[in-house]
Amino acid sequence: MKTLTRKTGLRGTLTVPGDKSISHRAVMFGALAEGTTTIHGFLKGADCLSTIGCFRAMGIDIEEKDDTIYVHGKGLHGLNAPSKTLDVGNSGTTTRLISGILAGQPFSSELSGDASLNSRPMKRVITPLTMMHADIKSKNGDGCAPLIIHGKPLTAIHYDSPVASAQVKSCVLLAGLYADGETSVTEPALSRDHTERMLRSFGADIRTEGTTCTITPPKSLHAQHIEVPGDISSAAFFIVAALITPDSDVLIQNVGINPTRAGILEVCRNMKADIILENVREAGGEPVADLRVRTSRLKGTVIEGDIIPALIDELPVIALMACFAEGKTIIRDAHELRVKESDRIAIVSENLTAMGADVIPTDDGFIINSKADGETGLHGASIQCAMDHRIAMTFAIAGVNADGETIITDSDCVDVSYPDFFRQLDTLCGQQ
């Protein structure tokens, strides 16, 4: 449990944890590569540790020395059959991506996680993998984990994905490593492209044209050194905190600004936020920058369409930011929020309303109206997060900008992606 009260004048410089998406992939691709892959800046949150645990269970030696992860890869065909169920914890990324790898192995496996994970939809990867002649089944017949996978040779396909999802795309492309020809995925909009960038750096023949990505099965992948940038999904909470908290000036260093992930920066620009990108550079094939963020007089906006996949994880905290903007903000085309760690549309709406915000939930997003001039804005409340890390962090930032006390009842869930979050927030607030 964490109690928060109103603060002003957030000040300081911080770094955020390594990018979760890149950390997952670095371990997976390193395991399938020949040689030792080194990963610096790896996110040691629960989700990414689930990925490490799964590959260790399949015979991959993974060690940590001096803040560097060493993955001693055994090549595309070097995994061993696990002796027990692979525990994916609460990680949807682990589950969906590893399914593509396991589908092409010469052994059987079972994937299962916690109650939340086992209620999340997996038909979106079962369907394309089945089209590739994979033998994958939902153990309980409900389209969710646990998943039973009997590995076998796979058939190359072209898959028209009904959703713009990096997890679905990556699952199919990883299965394509074991297919009998070129496998391609076309999305309705471009989702984050970390898989394509990183597989290419490991030596895979992978190309992108518009929203279609195609992979040719390689003979081998080759170990790499990966510098993991700071996760913009984690930086988002401090971006919003600095923008809405009076008299704030915060520098967030070494943040990944991949355009397929950094939609929040475009939204902030549209809302007239004072954000400056400093020291823009490239690290490990990913664009990186330091973000200078200052308190801003924000304007309402409309967030919809192709930008949604580039900010889907940030929408809860963007909804909070919209409560402090002048005018109306509309968020639509974000139905995916309904099937995250929680129903994020429902829980964000309920909690913001409890704090006095004017929020109308819709089937695929929110309508958020700013308060009338002269009103104080939010007030404290007891917040239930449904053990969803992004909800807990969103409402911690809300609590710093609300009258009275805000209590986050299940605050420990932030450990999934950001174990140091509350300490860093306290530091910016001048409490440490």
N, C-alpha and C positions, 0 to 999 in steps of 0.2 A: 504494500500500500504506500502511496506517495501523496503528500499534501502540498498544494501549491497556492501561492497568493500573488496578488498583482505586483509587478515589478516595472521599472523603467530603466532606460539607459543601459541596454545590453552592450557590452564592450568586450573586445578581445579577438584573438586569432586562434583558430582551431583547425584540426584535420578530422575528417570523418572516416569511419571504417571503410575498408576496401570494398569495391563493388561486388555485391552478392552474385550477380549474374556471371561476372567474369571469373570470380573465385570458383564457383561450381564447375564451370567449363574448363578452367585450367587443370583441375584435378582429373576430370574425366578424360580430356584429350591427352594429358600427360601419361595417364595409365595405359592408353592405347598406342602411345608413341614408343619408338625404340630409343633407349637411353634415359637419362635422368633430367626431368624438367624441374626447374627451380622457380618458385613462386614467391615474390616479395610483395608484402601488403595484403596478403590473404585475409579474408574476413573469417575470424574465428567465432562466428555465431553458430547457434545450434543447427540451422539449416545446412550450412556448408560442412559442418562436422558430420552431419548425416551422410553426405556424399563421400567424405573420406572413409567413414565406417563401412559403407557398402563396398568400396573398392578394396579395402583391406580384407573384407570377408571373401573377396574373389582372388586373393593371393598377391595383391599389389603392396609392395613395401613403401610406406609413406612415413616420412620422419620430419621432425621440426628441429632446427638448430638456428639460434641467433635470429629469430623472427623471419626465417625463411623456411618454406615448405619444400621438401625434396620428394618428388614422385618418381620412383624407379620403375619406369614403364617396361612392359613386356611385349609391346607390339599389338597389332590389331587382333591377333589370334592367341594372345597370351593369358587371357583371363581363365580362372579355374571355377568350377562349379561350387557355389557356396554350400556350406554344410547345414545352413539353417536359413530361415526367412530373412531377407534383406530388410533392415529397419530404416525406413526413410523419414522417420520422425514426423515433423509437421511440414516437410518440404515438398511442395508441388513441383518445383523445378527438378529436384532429384528424381522424383517419381516419373515424370513425363519424359525427361531426356534419357534417363538410364533405360527406360522401356525400349527405346529405339536401338540401343546398343545390345541389350539382352536378347532382343528378337532374332538377331543374327548369330548368336553363339551356339556352339554344339552341346549345350546342356540346358537343363530346366532350372527355373528359379521362381521364387515368390517374393513379391514386394508388398509390404504393409507398413502403415504408420500409425499415428495416434488417431483418436476418434474424429478430430477435425479433418485430418488429411483423408481418412477413409470415408468421409462424406462428400468429398469434392469430386467433380465430374471428370471421368477418365475416358468416356466414349470418344472424346475429341482426339485421343491418340490411338485408342483401340481401332477405330474405323479405318484410318489410313494404313495402320500396320497390318490389319486384316486384308486390305486390298493388296498388300505386298506379299500375301500368303503367309504372314506370320501366324503362329499359334498363340494367341493371347486372349485370356478370358478374365472377366470379373468373377472372382471366387463366389461372391454372393448373388451374382446375376443382376446387380443393381447399377451397373455401369461405373462403379467406384472400386477403389482398392479394398481389400487385397487383390492383387493381380497375379495370375498364374501364367507364366510364359515358358513355353517349350521351344527353345531356340531351333532354328532350321535355316537353310539357304533361302534368301529372299528374292523376290521379283521386283525389278525396277518399275516405277510408275511415275506418271505425272499426277500430282494431287492438287486439286482446286480447293484450298482451305476455305471453309465458310466464315472463319474468324481470322482476324489479324492477330496472331499469337506467336511470339517467339518460341514458346515452349512446344507448340504443335509443329511449327516449321523445323525446329531443331531436332525433335524426335524423328521426323521423317528423314531429314538429311543424315542423321547418325545411323539410322537403319540403312540408308543408301550406301554407307561405307561397306556394307555386306551384301549388296544387291548385285544382280547379274548385268547391270548396265547403268545408264544415266538415270538418276532420280531427280525429279524437279518438283518444286512447290510454288504455287501461285497464291498470293494473299489478296484480300480485298483492299488492303492498305499495307504499307511497309511497316513491319514490326521491328523491334530492336535487332541489330545485326551482329551481335557479338560472336555468335557461332560462326558466321561466314568469315569475319575478319580473323578469328583465331584459328579456325581450321586451315585457312589459307596460309597463315604463318607457320603451321605445323607441316605444310607441304601438300595439302589436299588440292585437287583440281576442282575448284568451286567458282562459279561465276554468277553474276547477278545482272539481270536486265529488267528494269522497272521493278515490278513487284514479284518477279519470278526468279527463283534461285535454283541452280542446277549443280549437282555433284556427280563426278565420275569416281567410281571406287578406286582408291589409290592402292599401290602395292604395299606402301608403308607410310607411317607418319614419323616425324623426327622431333626429338625433344627440343624444348625451347626454354628461354628465360622469360618469365612473365612478370612485368611490373603492373600490379593491380592499382588503378586509380581509385580515388575516393568515390563512394557510391552517391550519385546525385539524388537517389531516393532517400538516403539518409541526410544529405545536405539540405534537402527540401525543408525539413522541419526548422532548421536554423535560418534558412533564407526567409521563410515566412515570419519567424519570430522577430528577426531584425526589421522586416518591413512594417510590421503592425505594432511593435512595441515602441512607445515614444522615446526619442532621443537615443537611438541605437545606431551603432556602427560596428559591423562584424566582418572579419576577413576569414573566409573558408578556403583553405589551401588544398591544391592537388585534387580537384574535382573532375571526374570524367564528364565531358560535354558532348559525347557522341550524339549527333543530331537525331538518331532514332530513339534516344532516351531523354533528351534534354528539352522536351516540350514545355516543361514548367518555366524555362527561361523565356520562351516565346510568349507564354501567357503573361508572365510578369511584365515583359516589355509592353504588351497590349494594355496592361492595367496601369501603365506609367510608373513602374517601379524603378527605384534608383539602384541599379545593379551594374557594376563595371567588371568586365572580364580582364584580368591582369595576367601577365606571364603566360599567354596562350602558347601551347606547345604540343608535341605528340610523344606518347610513351607507349611502347609495345603495340603500335598500330592504332591506338586510341587517342583522340584529341582530349587534352587536359588543360585546365586553367585554374587560376585563383579567383575567387568571387568576392568582390567588395560590395557589401549590402548595407544600405542605410534606410532609416525610417522614411516612408513615402506616403504621399497622399494618393491612394489608389482609386482607380475607376472600375466600375463594373464592366463585364465583357460577356461574350458568348464563346463557349468552349465546346467544339463539336467536330465530327468528321474525322479526317485522316490524322489529326494531331492526337487523338485519344490514345492510340497504342504507345505513343511516346511519353505519356504522362499518367498512365492508368494507375500506377502505384502511388502517385503523388496527389490524386484527386481528393482524398480525405482532408489533407492539410490545405489544398487549394480551396476547398469548400469553406474551411475556417477563414482563410485569407479574404474570401469574398464577403464575409460578414463585416469586414472592416473597410470595404470599398464603397465609394459613392455610387448609388444607383443599383440596378438589378444585374445579377450574374446568372446566366443559364448554362448548365452543364448537361449535355445530352450525348447519346450514342455510347454510353458507358455502362451498358447492361452487364458487362464482365464483372463489375464491382459486386454484383449479387453472388458471385461464386468464388470469392477470395476466401481468406482464412475465416471471414465472417461475411454476412450480407452487409457490405460497407455502406450501401445507400441507406438501408434501414437504420443501422446503428449510428452513423454520422448524423442523420436527421434527428433521431430520438435524443441524442446527447446534446446537440447544438440547441434544439428546442428547449431542453431542460435548462440550458444556460441562458435562455432568453432571446435566442436568435430567431429571425423570421426565415424559416427554411421549409420549403415544400418539396417532399420527395416525389419523384416521378418514376416510371418504370425503368428508365435508363439514365437517371441522373438527379439533378436538383434544380430548383428555382430559389435563389437566395436574394432577399431584399435587405439593403442596408437599413440601419435604424434612422429614425427621424433626427434632424439636427437637435442637439441639446440633450439627447438621451445618452446614458453612460455606456451602453453596449451590453456586454455579457456579465452575468453574475455566476458565482461559484455553484457547483453542484457535485453530487456523488456520481462518478462515471463508471459504468460497467463496460469493459472493453471486449468481452467475449474471448479473452485471451488472444486478441489480435494486436500484434506489436505496433502496427501503423496507427491503429486507433488510439492506443495508449500514448504514443508520442504526440499525435495531433492534439489530444486534449490536455496534455501537459503544457503545450504552447498556449492553448486556450486559457488554461488556469493562470498563467503568467499575465494574461491580459483581461482578467475578470475580477470584479469586486468580490470580496469575501474569500472563502476557502473552496478550492476544488480538490476533491479526493479521487485519485485513480485507484480503484480497489484492487485490480489485478495488474499492477504496474510491472511485475517481474517478467511479463511476457516480452518486454523490449529486448531481452537477452537473445531472442531469435536472430535479430539483425544488428543490434546496437547496444552491447552490454554496458558501454560507458556513457550512454545518453544522459542520464540524470546528473552524473558528476559534471559533465561538460556544461549542461544547462545551468547548474548551480554556479559554476565558475563564471559564465557570462553574466549571470545575475549578481555577481560580486559576493557570493555566499561562501566562497572558498579562497 
